[in-house]
Amino acid sequence: MSNLRGTLESISLTDVAQLLHVNRKTGMLQVSSGKISGVLYFSSGEVIHAETLATRGEMAAFEILEWTSGHFEFLTTQVQTPATIRRTVPDLLMDSARLQDSRKRLHTIFPRLTAVPWPTLPAPQLLEGLKLFAEERKILPFFDGYRDFQDVMSASGQHDVAVLQAAAILKDAGRLEVLEPDAHVTVVPAKTGLFKKGGQLQLPKAMEGWWTALGPYRHGIQNLRVIWPKGPAVERVEFVTGLPEKQVAIPKELMQAWGLTEGSHVKVRPAP
C-alpha cells in the first residue's frame, strides 16, 4: 500500500527519511532519479538495507540520499531482507552529509575521474610518515599509472570518496602526480598484408615520445588500451614513422569485431 509519494524537487530524501523514522514506518522507499533507481528498506523507522543497480548496503544508501531530482514512493509492506545497515537514521544521515561534503571538496582537487593517479615513490617510501586508514592502504596498489580513477574504483570495489581521499593524502605529501595520458585518435585500417588477426595496432612514432616522457611509461610501451563505443580493449601496439598524427591503424579483423569503420574516433592510452 502506497501512502507517501512525491518529487525530490519538493522535499529532500533526508526529510522523507526523518519523517519515516519519527513515525516508525516499515516498508520500502522506492526512489528514481533519471535513468537510475534505488530502494531504502525501513523497519520500525530504521533503514536496515538499501539497493541500487550497482551497490548494496550503506554505500547504496549514501548514493540514494544524494539524489536531488526525481520521484519517490513509500510502500507499506512487510520487509524480508537481511539487515546490512545497523546504524540509526540520524547517524546515517549525518554520515551521508559528511560524505557529500567530502565529495564536493575532493572533486575540486580531482575534477576529472578519467585522470590517472601515479605515485612518484616506491611502496616503502611512499607511506613513510603518512597516516592512512586500512581501507585507504588497500586502494594504493591500484594506483599503477595505468588505471584512471574510475578504473581504480571498479578494481578496488571502493567508492569515489575513498579513492580520491587516498589520492589527496599522497598529493598533499607531494608523492602523487595526476596524469591525463588519453589521446583521441582517428581509426584507419592497417595496410593489407602487414597484419594477421590479432596483430598489433600502429600509432605514430611521435606519440611514443610524448608518453615515454611521463613517469609510468618511461621504460617503454608495449600495450595499448583502446576505449571504443562498446568498452575498452587492450592490444599490442607498434610505433611507426609515416603514419599521420592522431591516427591509429587497426587490423581490419579487429575493426570488424569492434564495429569500427574508417574515420571512427577512439580514445587510447598505454596499458600494462
One Martini backbone bead per residue (centre of mass of N, CA, C, O) as a GRO file, in nm:
protein
  272
    1MET     BB    1   0.094   0.038   0.025
    2SER     BB    2   0.048   0.373  -0.066
    3ASN     BB    3   0.131   0.681   0.152
    4LEU     BB    4   0.395   0.802  -0.011
    5ARG     BB    5   0.461   1.081  -0.234
    6GLY     BB    6   0.705   1.239  -0.472
    7THR     BB    7   0.937   1.499  -0.508
    8LEU     BB    8   1.273   1.611  -0.483
    9GLU     BB    9   1.202   1.916  -0.532
   10SER     BB   10   0.999   1.935  -0.269
   11ILE     BB   11   1.167   1.697  -0.117
   12SER     BB   12   1.387   1.550   0.071
   13LEU     BB   13   1.521   1.250   0.167
   14THR     BB   14   1.590   1.336   0.450
   15ASP     BB   15   1.300   1.415   0.530
   16VAL     BB   16   1.169   1.146   0.467
   17ALA     BB   17   1.338   0.972   0.660
   18GLN     BB   18   1.259   1.125   0.918
   19LEU     BB   19   0.955   1.071   0.897
   20LEU     BB   20   0.975   0.758   0.906
   21HIS     BB   21   1.126   0.747   1.175
   22VAL     BB   22   0.926   0.890   1.366
   23ASN     BB   23   0.681   0.681   1.257
   24ARG     BB   24   0.782   0.387   1.240
   25LYS     BB   25   0.826   0.265   0.959
   26THR     BB   26   0.729  -0.003   0.724
   27GLY     BB   27   0.926  -0.050   0.422
   28MET     BB   28   0.945   0.098   0.088
   29LEU     BB   29   1.176   0.326  -0.068
   30GLN     BB   30   1.120   0.445  -0.380
   31VAL     BB   31   1.374   0.556  -0.620
   32SER     BB   32   1.398   0.806  -0.884
   33SER     BB   33   1.675   0.923  -1.116
   34GLY     BB   34   1.606   0.906  -1.402
   35LYS     BB   35   1.784   0.607  -1.488
   36ILE     BB   36   1.783   0.572  -1.181
   37SER     BB   37   1.763   0.339  -0.894
   38GLY     BB   38   1.609   0.277  -0.560
   39VAL     BB   39   1.621   0.125  -0.219
   40LEU     BB   40   1.467   0.171   0.101
   41TYR     BB   41   1.468  -0.011   0.404
   42PHE     BB   42   1.215  -0.030   0.653
   43SER     BB   43   1.223  -0.075   1.026
   44SER     BB   44   1.079   0.092   1.257
   45GLY     BB   45   1.236   0.359   1.115
   46GLU     BB   46   1.475   0.190   1.001
   47VAL     BB   47   1.754   0.146   0.814
   48ILE     BB   48   1.852  -0.189   0.684
   49HIS     BB   49   1.846  -0.131   0.363
   50ALA     BB   50   2.010  -0.111   0.031
   51GLU     BB   51   1.948  -0.043  -0.333
   52THR     BB   52   2.112  -0.075  -0.637
   53LEU     BB   53   2.245  -0.171  -0.928
   54ALA     BB   54   2.555  -0.150  -0.797
   55THR     BB   55   2.460  -0.148  -0.486
   56ARG     BB   56   2.489  -0.215  -0.126
   57GLY     BB   57   2.388  -0.079   0.149
   58GLU     BB   58   2.540   0.199   0.254
   59MET     BB   59   2.633   0.295  -0.028
   60ALA     BB   60   2.347   0.298  -0.141
   61ALA     BB   61   2.230   0.501   0.059
   62PHE     BB   62   2.421   0.734  -0.009
   63GLU     BB   63   2.346   0.756  -0.304
   64ILE     BB   64   2.043   0.814  -0.274
   65LEU     BB   65   2.068   1.068  -0.073
   66GLU     BB   66   2.193   1.254  -0.318
   67TRP     BB   67   1.938   1.286  -0.455
   68THR     BB   68   1.757   1.582  -0.616
   69SER     BB   69   1.602   1.417  -0.842
   70GLY     BB   70   1.266   1.305  -0.876
   71HIS     BB   71   1.115   1.008  -0.732
   72PHE     BB   72   0.885   0.892  -0.470
   73GLU     BB   73   0.786   0.580  -0.285
   74PHE     BB   74   0.590   0.449  -0.022
   75LEU     BB   75   0.571   0.108   0.096
   76THR     BB   76   0.358  -0.074   0.285
   77THR     BB   77   0.551  -0.349   0.415
   78GLN     BB   78   0.699  -0.631   0.443
   79VAL     BB   79   1.035  -0.697   0.556
   80GLN     BB   80   1.255  -0.938   0.370
   81THR     BB   81   1.573  -0.858   0.469
   82PRO     BB   82   1.881  -0.827   0.515
   83ALA     BB   83   2.084  -0.667   0.743
   84THR     BB   84   2.325  -0.398   0.641
   85ILE     BB   85   2.209  -0.180   0.846
   86ARG     BB   86   2.306  -0.058   1.199
   87ARG     BB   87   2.223   0.234   1.197
   88THR     BB   88   2.092   0.515   1.252
   89VAL     BB   89   1.940   0.761   1.089
   90PRO     BB   90   2.101   1.001   1.200
   91ASP     BB   91   2.378   0.875   1.133
   92LEU     BB   92   2.334   0.832   0.831
   93LEU     BB   93   2.279   1.133   0.761
   94MET     BB   94   2.545   1.247   0.867
   95ASP     BB   95   2.734   1.077   0.684
   96SER     BB   96   2.612   1.173   0.420
   97ALA     BB   97   2.691   1.470   0.454
   98ARG     BB   98   2.996   1.422   0.475
   99LEU     BB   99   3.028   1.284   0.202
  100GLN     BB  100   2.933   1.522   0.030
  101ASP     BB  101   3.150   1.721   0.123
  102SER     BB  102   3.392   1.550   0.036
  103ARG     BB  103   3.322   1.531  -0.263
  104LYS     BB  104   3.337   1.830  -0.331
  105ARG     BB  105   3.631   1.871  -0.246
  106LEU     BB  106   3.767   1.643  -0.422
  107HIS     BB  107   3.653   1.749  -0.703
  108THR     BB  108   3.839   2.003  -0.697
  109ILE     BB  109   4.109   1.840  -0.708
  110PHE     BB  110   3.952   1.601  -0.895
  111PRO     BB  111   3.766   1.669  -1.175
  112ARG     BB  112   3.884   1.399  -1.325
  113LEU     BB  113   3.817   1.050  -1.352
  114THR     BB  114   4.016   1.011  -1.618
  115ALA     BB  115   4.245   1.029  -1.451
  116VAL     BB  116   4.592   0.941  -1.355
  117PRO     BB  117   4.734   0.794  -1.088
  118TRP     BB  118   5.088   0.861  -0.967
  119PRO     BB  119   5.325   0.740  -0.788
  120THR     BB  120   5.668   0.868  -0.712
  121LEU     BB  121   5.699   0.624  -0.509
  122PRO     BB  122   5.777   0.364  -0.355
  123ALA     BB  123   5.621   0.188  -0.117
  124PRO     BB  124   5.797   0.237   0.137
  125GLN     BB  125   5.821   0.559   0.095
  126LEU     BB  126   5.523   0.645   0.043
  127LEU     BB  127   5.426   0.599   0.370
  128GLU     BB  128   5.606   0.783   0.513
  129GLY     BB  129   5.440   0.963   0.767
  130LEU     BB  130   5.156   0.844   0.703
  131LYS     BB  131   4.797   0.860   0.750
  132LEU     BB  132   4.623   0.554   0.703
  133PHE     BB  133   4.380   0.366   0.635
  134ALA     BB  134   4.317   0.048   0.549
  135GLU     BB  135   4.142   0.119   0.299
  136GLU     BB  136   4.355   0.306   0.167
  137ARG     BB  137   4.585   0.097   0.142
  138LYS     BB  138   4.422  -0.093  -0.057
  139ILE     BB  139   4.422   0.118  -0.299
  140LEU     BB  140   4.722   0.184  -0.385
  141PRO     BB  141   4.789  -0.059  -0.588
  142PHE     BB  142   4.593   0.081  -0.815
  143PHE     BB  143   4.825   0.298  -0.843
  144ASP     BB  144   4.987   0.239  -1.165
  145GLY     BB  145   4.950   0.455  -1.421
  146TYR     BB  146   4.684   0.322  -1.584
  147ARG     BB  147   4.464   0.381  -1.399
  148ASP     BB  148   4.191   0.535  -1.345
  149PHE     BB  149   3.971   0.629  -1.117
  150GLN     BB  150   3.748   0.443  -1.222
  151ASP     BB  151   3.919   0.185  -1.226
  152VAL     BB  152   3.988   0.183  -0.926
  153MET     BB  153   3.702   0.153  -0.822
  154SER     BB  154   3.640  -0.114  -0.965
  155ALA     BB  155   3.887  -0.287  -0.861
  156SER     BB  156   3.847  -0.214  -0.538
  157GLY     BB  157   3.535  -0.142  -0.451
  158GLN     BB  158   3.544   0.169  -0.424
  159HIS     BB  159   3.456   0.473  -0.372
  160ASP     BB  160   3.532   0.791  -0.461
  161VAL     BB  161   3.611   0.907  -0.183
  162ALA     BB  162   3.824   0.695  -0.103
  163VAL     BB  163   4.009   0.730  -0.349
  164LEU     BB  164   4.052   1.043  -0.336
  165GLN     BB  165   4.164   1.051  -0.048
  166ALA     BB  166   4.418   0.887  -0.101
  167ALA     BB  167   4.525   1.082  -0.318
  168ALA     BB  168   4.533   1.343  -0.144
  169ILE     BB  169   4.747   1.253   0.057
  170LEU     BB  170   4.973   1.219  -0.155
  171LYS     BB  171   4.958   1.502  -0.281
  172ASP     BB  172   5.017   1.667  -0.021
  173ALA     BB  173   5.310   1.506  -0.005
  174GLY     BB  174   5.431   1.491  -0.304
  175ARG     BB  175   5.347   1.161  -0.418
  176LEU     BB  176   5.153   1.271  -0.661
  177GLU     BB  177   5.041   1.228  -0.988
  178VAL     BB  178   4.832   1.373  -1.250
  179LEU     BB  179   4.725   1.218  -1.537
  180GLU     BB  180   4.663   1.273  -1.914
  181PRO     BB  181   4.704   1.019  -2.157
  182ASP     BB  182   4.484   1.066  -2.338
  183ALA     BB  183   4.398   0.991  -2.685
  184HIS     BB  184   4.262   1.123  -2.978
  185VAL     BB  185   4.167   0.909  -3.250
  186THR     BB  186   4.184   0.786  -3.581
  187VAL     BB  187   4.061   0.543  -3.783
  188VAL     BB  188   4.260   0.303  -3.960
  189PRO     BB  189   4.354   0.078  -4.175
  190ALA     BB  190   4.554  -0.163  -4.207
  191LYS     BB  191   4.772  -0.283  -4.405
  192THR     BB  192   4.777  -0.507  -4.632
  193GLY     BB  193   4.974  -0.787  -4.502
  194LEU     BB  194   5.089  -0.688  -4.213
  195PHE     BB  195   4.841  -0.839  -4.082
  196LYS     BB  196   4.691  -1.032  -3.845
  197LYS     BB  197   4.499  -1.173  -3.646
  198GLY     BB  198   4.584  -0.998  -3.357
  199GLY     BB  199   4.753  -0.776  -3.425
  200GLN     BB  200   4.898  -0.487  -3.434
  201LEU     BB  201   4.902  -0.174  -3.358
  202GLN     BB  202   4.923   0.171  -3.481
  203LEU     BB  203   5.148   0.449  -3.418
  204PRO     BB  204   5.292   0.728  -3.394
  205LYS     BB  205   5.607   0.803  -3.290
  206ALA     BB  206   5.541   1.067  -3.133
  207MET     BB  207   5.365   0.933  -2.908
  208GLU     BB  208   5.587   0.785  -2.761
  209GLY     BB  209   5.743   1.037  -2.662
  210TRP     BB  210   5.514   1.157  -2.495
  211TRP     BB  211   5.474   0.914  -2.297
  212THR     BB  212   5.785   0.857  -2.207
  213ALA     BB  213   5.787   1.134  -2.040
  214LEU     BB  214   5.626   0.967  -1.850
  215GLY     BB  215   5.686   0.789  -1.576
  216PRO     BB  216   5.527   0.504  -1.623
  217TYR     BB  217   5.654   0.495  -1.952
  218ARG     BB  218   5.979   0.510  -1.971
  219HIS     BB  219   6.024   0.184  -2.048
  220GLY     BB  220   5.780   0.155  -2.228
  221ILE     BB  221   5.545   0.043  -2.495
  222GLN     BB  222   5.323  -0.244  -2.572
  223ASN     BB  223   5.038  -0.143  -2.480
  224LEU     BB  224   4.685  -0.078  -2.564
  225ARG     BB  225   4.418   0.128  -2.478
  226VAL     BB  226   4.089   0.090  -2.609
  227ILE     BB  227   3.821   0.324  -2.640
  228TRP     BB  228   3.515   0.216  -2.729
  229PRO     BB  229   3.175   0.215  -2.753
  230LYS     BB  230   3.175  -0.094  -2.597
  231GLY     BB  231   3.468  -0.050  -2.480
  232PRO     BB  232   3.752  -0.192  -2.364
  233ALA     BB  233   4.088  -0.260  -2.499
  234VAL     BB  234   4.378  -0.481  -2.534
  235GLU     BB  235   4.678  -0.414  -2.730
  236ARG     BB  236   4.918  -0.428  -2.933
  237VAL     BB  237   5.199  -0.200  -3.007
  238GLU     BB  238   5.319   0.018  -3.276
  239PHE     BB  239   5.574   0.246  -3.364
  240VAL     BB  240   5.559   0.469  -3.647
  241THR     BB  241   5.646   0.587  -3.945
  242GLY     BB  242   5.414   0.777  -4.158
  243LEU     BB  243   5.193   0.824  -3.960
  244PRO     BB  244   4.961   1.017  -3.897
  245GLU     BB  245   4.846   1.225  -3.688
  246LYS     BB  246   4.600   1.096  -3.493
  247GLN     BB  247   4.643   0.783  -3.565
  248VAL     BB  248   4.499   0.446  -3.598
  249ALA     BB  249   4.604   0.126  -3.681
  250ILE     BB  250   4.372  -0.135  -3.772
  251PRO     BB  251   4.281  -0.430  -3.806
  252LYS     BB  252   4.010  -0.543  -3.973
  253GLU     BB  253   3.919  -0.758  -3.772
  254LEU     BB  254   3.893  -0.559  -3.532
  255MET     BB  255   3.703  -0.359  -3.657
  256GLN     BB  256   3.472  -0.562  -3.688
  257ALA     BB  257   3.454  -0.658  -3.389
  258TRP     BB  258   3.410  -0.340  -3.290
  259GLY     BB  259   3.248  -0.163  -3.504
  260LEU     BB  260   3.451  -0.022  -3.698
  261THR     BB  261   3.538   0.262  -3.894
  262GLU     BB  262   3.655   0.464  -4.101
  263GLY     BB  263   3.684   0.756  -3.888
  264SER     BB  264   3.677   0.673  -3.625
  265HIS     BB  265   3.659   0.743  -3.270
  266VAL     BB  266   3.918   0.710  -3.024
  267LYS     BB  267   4.061   0.608  -2.712
  268VAL     BB  268   4.405   0.631  -2.588
  269ARG     BB  269   4.640   0.426  -2.385
  270PRO     BB  270   4.840   0.294  -2.187
  271ALA     BB  271   4.926  -0.051  -2.106
  272PRO     BB  272   5.030  -0.338  -1.919
   0.00000   0.00000   0.00000
